[in-house]
Amino acid sequence: MSTFQAPKGTYDLTPPRSATFLAVREAISAPLRDSGYGYIETPGFENVELFARGVGESTDIVTKEMYTLTTKGGDQLALRPEGTASVLRAALEANLHKAGNLPVKLWYSGSYYRYERPQAGRYRHFSQVGAEAIGTEDPALDAELIILADQAYRSLGLRQFRILLNSLGDKECRPVYREALQTFLRDLALDEETRRRIEINPLRVLDDKRADVQKQLTDAPKLRDYLCDACKAYHEEVRALLTAAGVVFEDDEKLVRGLDYYTRTTFEFVHDGLGSQSAVGGGGRYDGLSEMIGGPELPSVGWALGVDRTVLALEAEGVELDLPATTSVYAVPLGEEARRVLFAVVTELRRAGIAADFAFGGRGLKGAMKSANRSGARYTLVAGERDLAEGVVQLKDMESGEQTAVPLTEAAAELAKRLG
């Protein structure tokens, strides 16, 4: 037993379960790669002020959940709690928006960090795949991203997720709603912290999960009644495009998400098999974020889907992914000469793109064949002194048990043919 353990609220990914996480990342990113999104990677930490301005100083993420540190040079840094602000910062720094091809379409994958009370589906270190479309205001872009996320989940075999959809208005109509909501909330019996939130970001109160708070919000003014004509038309176009694409969604007028930068379209993917932590991903439009962090006006939209939450959703539905075997061929040498010869064959197979492994450590035939079985290999190559003297190796089909001798010089070609 090691003296050290993973920090509280974190997890290690180890085989064989790690293969599922890799498959989920691949499935989520595949539709993005097929739709013009290029890969971007940002540092694991950023200037604290980037998240304070972009995510919002009143959000729980900034006030309670960020891991912050001061460098020896006095810089204030934070482990990234989310991806959008970092990606937009990187895109602006690289002047991607000036390349003349808007929107700038980017996808990313990585780890994020929030200091939260650990529980099933909520970790202090978690993994996400995200996508951002920067620099264009178009309801078709909002619809595209929702459709691509829906496509990714369905490709994994998930069926019991729901898409919640709402519009948060824009800088023209949201201030009017904000004032009406503040007036309503000030008359409610709320704790001091929630009252402070009313003055800073009242929409976040609508997202409060406490039953006693939600009960008091029954008659709260509805944002949809305050949307300007432009926001109404924009939202209806997003809804129409999703419907035409066959994507089922639910209108949720209380959906506000936990970040300050969202405007207009906001959405969330939820899975009812995950208990209280039902959100598996979400996102929306953030037309003012670029200006908040010192950039030009760049209307944008994006989402992030939780890899860990998606794996939990797959387990809740009992979906088992069809994962490819990590090894197709396993070589078992009997004797020193056979070790050198079969190692060369394994190297040749790998160069030909065939997943091959080798019985390292000089184990006997019985132990090596047990390892071959555990590897999941379809075929095993076995060779001893007599085989080499005859210029052959024994090729065993691990499914049928059939074993045949094939010329050593033709072993790689024969395996390539059998494995297709």
Solvent accessible surface area in square Angstrom, and as a share of the most:
residue,aa,sasa,rsa
1,M,210,0.94
2,S,74,0.48
3,T,127,0.74
4,F,169,0.71
5,Q,141,0.63
6,A,44,0.34
7,P,98,0.62
8,K,143,0.61
9,G,13,0.13
10,T,41,0.24
11,Y,46,0.17
12,D,106,0.55
13,L,59,0.30
14,T,81,0.47
15,P,115,0.72
16,P,118,0.74
17,R,111,0.40
18,S,20,0.13
19,A,32,0.25
20,T,28,0.16
21,F,4,0.02
22,L,111,0.55
23,A,27,0.21
24,V,0,0.00
25,R,65,0.24
26,E,91,0.41
27,A,18,0.14
28,I,1,0.00
29,S,2,0.02
30,A,30,0.24
31,P,7,0.04
32,L,0,0.00
33,R,104,0.38
34,D,126,0.65
35,S,32,0.21
36,G,59,0.56
37,Y,8,0.03
38,G,35,0.34
39,Y,110,0.42
40,I,22,0.11
41,E,129,0.58
42,T,18,0.11
43,P,69,0.43
44,G,30,0.29
45,F,101,0.42
46,E,15,0.07
47,N,84,0.43
48,V,32,0.18
49,E,79,0.35
50,L,17,0.09
51,F,0,0.00
52,A,11,0.08
53,R,125,0.46
54,G,0,0.00
55,V,0,0.00
56,G,5,0.05
57,E,122,0.55
58,S,15,0.10
59,T,0,0.00
60,D,35,0.18
61,I,11,0.06
62,V,28,0.16
63,T,79,0.46
64,K,111,0.47
65,E,24,0.11
66,M,23,0.10
67,Y,69,0.26
68,T,78,0.46
69,L,76,0.38
70,T,82,0.48
71,T,43,0.25
72,K,221,0.94
73,G,75,0.72
74,G,46,0.44
75,D,85,0.44
76,Q,93,0.42
77,L,29,0.14
78,A,0,0.00
79,L,49,0.24
80,R,24,0.09
81,P,0,0.00
82,E,8,0.04
83,G,3,0.03
84,T,12,0.07
85,A,0,0.00
86,S,1,0.00
87,V,2,0.01
88,L,1,0.01
89,R,59,0.21
90,A,16,0.12
91,A,3,0.02
92,L,28,0.14
93,E,125,0.56
94,A,62,0.48
95,N,73,0.37
96,L,62,0.31
97,H,27,0.12
98,K,143,0.61
99,A,83,0.64
100,G,72,0.69
101,N,118,0.60
102,L,80,0.40
103,P,31,0.19
104,V,17,0.09
105,K,43,0.18
106,L,14,0.07
107,W,31,0.11
108,Y,8,0.03
109,S,31,0.20
110,G,18,0.17
111,S,31,0.20
112,Y,4,0.01
113,Y,58,0.22
114,R,44,0.16
115,Y,113,0.43
116,E,20,0.09
117,R,174,0.64
118,P,38,0.24
119,Q,58,0.26
120,A,88,0.68
121,G,4,0.04
122,R,69,0.25
123,Y,51,0.19
124,R,32,0.12
125,H,36,0.16
126,F,23,0.10
127,S,2,0.01
128,Q,26,0.12
129,V,0,0.00
130,G,0,0.00
131,A,0,0.00
132,E,0,0.00
133,A,0,0.00
134,I,1,0.01
135,G,11,0.11
136,T,36,0.21
137,E,90,0.41
138,D,55,0.28
139,P,27,0.17
140,A,48,0.37
141,L,17,0.08
142,D,0,0.00
143,A,3,0.02
144,E,48,0.22
145,L,0,0.00
146,I,0,0.00
147,I,50,0.25
148,L,14,0.07
149,A,0,0.00
150,D,11,0.06
151,Q,95,0.42
152,A,0,0.00
153,Y,0,0.00
154,R,92,0.33
155,S,79,0.51
156,L,11,0.06
157,G,25,0.24
158,L,1,0.00
159,R,134,0.49
160,Q,111,0.49
161,F,14,0.06
162,R,88,0.32
163,I,2,0.01
164,L,21,0.10
165,L,1,0.01
166,N,14,0.07
167,S,3,0.02
168,L,4,0.02
169,G,0,0.00
170,D,23,0.12
171,K,163,0.69
172,E,119,0.53
173,C,9,0.05
174,R,52,0.19
175,P,71,0.45
176,V,90,0.52
177,Y,2,0.01
178,R,82,0.30
179,E,116,0.52
180,A,28,0.22
181,L,0,0.00
182,Q,18,0.08
183,T,80,0.47
184,F,48,0.20
185,L,0,0.00
186,R,110,0.40
187,D,124,0.64
188,L,26,0.13
189,A,86,0.67
190,L,20,0.10
191,D,61,0.32
192,E,119,0.53
193,E,75,0.34
194,T,6,0.03
195,R,73,0.27
196,R,143,0.52
197,R,39,0.14
198,I,1,0.01
199,E,86,0.39
200,I,98,0.50
201,N,22,0.11
202,P,0,0.00
203,L,14,0.07
204,R,24,0.09
205,V,1,0.00
206,L,10,0.05
207,D,37,0.19
208,D,19,0.10
209,K,165,0.70
210,R,107,0.39
211,A,85,0.66
212,D,93,0.48
213,V,4,0.02
214,Q,54,0.24
215,K,164,0.69
216,Q,54,0.24
217,L,1,0.00
218,T,92,0.53
219,D,116,0.60
220,A,6,0.05
221,P,29,0.18
222,K,50,0.21
223,L,5,0.03
224,R,142,0.52
225,D,97,0.50
226,Y,74,0.28
227,L,17,0.08
228,C,38,0.23
229,D,119,0.62
230,A,59,0.46
231,C,1,0.00
232,K,91,0.38
233,A,65,0.51
234,Y,18,0.07
235,H,20,0.09
236,E,90,0.41
237,E,75,0.33
238,V,0,0.00
239,R,66,0.24
240,A,55,0.43
241,L,56,0.28
242,L,0,0.00
243,T,90,0.53
244,A,91,0.71
245,A,54,0.42
246,G,59,0.57
247,V,11,0.06
248,V,116,0.67
249,F,33,0.14
250,E,67,0.30
251,D,87,0.45
252,D,41,0.21
253,E,50,0.22
254,K,66,0.28
255,L,12,0.06
256,V,7,0.04
257,R,46,0.17
258,G,23,0.23
259,L,19,0.10
260,D,36,0.19
261,Y,2,0.01
262,Y,12,0.04
263,T,18,0.11
264,R,21,0.08
265,T,1,0.00
266,T,0,0.00
267,F,0,0.00
268,E,29,0.13
269,F,0,0.00
270,V,7,0.04
271,H,1,0.00
272,D,92,0.47
273,G,46,0.44
274,L,31,0.15
275,G,55,0.53
276,S,100,0.65
277,Q,23,0.10
278,S,31,0.20
279,A,28,0.22
280,V,4,0.02
281,G,10,0.10
282,G,1,0.01
283,G,0,0.00
284,G,0,0.00
285,R,0,0.00
286,Y,2,0.01
287,D,30,0.15
288,G,22,0.22
289,L,0,0.00
290,S,0,0.00
291,E,90,0.40
292,M,80,0.36
293,I,29,0.15
294,G,65,0.62
295,G,19,0.18
296,P,65,0.41
297,E,121,0.54
298,L,12,0.06
299,P,24,0.15
300,S,0,0.00
301,V,0,0.00
302,G,3,0.03
303,W,4,0.01
304,A,21,0.16
305,L,0,0.00
306,G,7,0.07
307,V,0,0.00
308,D,7,0.04
309,R,39,0.14
310,T,0,0.00
311,V,1,0.00
312,L,42,0.21
313,A,0,0.00
314,L,3,0.02
315,E,92,0.41
316,A,53,0.41
317,E,37,0.17
318,G,58,0.56
319,V,39,0.23
320,E,161,0.72
321,L,39,0.19
322,D,144,0.75
323,L,65,0.32
324,P,117,0.73
325,A,63,0.48
326,T,111,0.65
327,T,11,0.06
328,S,26,0.17
329,V,0,0.00
330,Y,9,0.04
331,A,0,0.00
332,V,0,0.00
333,P,10,0.07
334,L,62,0.31
335,G,40,0.38
336,E,114,0.51
337,E,83,0.37
338,A,1,0.01
339,R,70,0.26
340,R,151,0.55
341,V,31,0.18
342,L,0,0.00
343,F,95,0.40
344,A,60,0.47
345,V,11,0.06
346,V,0,0.00
347,T,37,0.22
348,E,96,0.43
349,L,1,0.00
350,R,107,0.39
351,R,205,0.75
352,A,71,0.55
353,G,71,0.68
354,I,21,0.10
355,A,43,0.33
356,A,12,0.09
357,D,48,0.25
358,F,5,0.02
359,A,3,0.02
360,F,101,0.42
361,G,73,0.70
362,G,58,0.56
363,R,102,0.37
364,G,51,0.49
365,L,87,0.43
366,K,153,0.65
367,G,28,0.27
368,A,0,0.00
369,M,32,0.14
370,K,102,0.43
371,S,13,0.08
372,A,0,0.00
373,N,99,0.51
374,R,180,0.66
375,S,28,0.18
376,G,46,0.44
377,A,7,0.05
378,R,87,0.32
379,Y,9,0.04
380,T,0,0.00
381,L,0,0.00
382,V,16,0.09
383,A,0,0.00
384,G,9,0.08
385,E,136,0.61
386,R,194,0.71
387,D,22,0.12
388,L,33,0.17
389,A,90,0.70
390,E,119,0.53
391,G,35,0.34
392,V,25,0.15
393,V,0,0.00
394,Q,38,0.17
395,L,1,0.01
396,K,55,0.23
397,D,15,0.08
398,M,41,0.18
399,E,135,0.60
400,S,79,0.51
401,G,41,0.40
402,E,108,0.48
403,Q,95,0.42
404,T,48,0.28
405,A,58,0.45
406,V,14,0.08
407,P,59,0.37
408,L,45,0.22
409,T,129,0.75
410,E,95,0.43
411,A,1,0.01
412,A,16,0.12
413,A,70,0.54
414,E,38,0.17
415,L,0,0.00
416,A,43,0.34
417,K,148,0.63
418,R,92,0.34
419,L,61,0.30
420,G,104,1.00
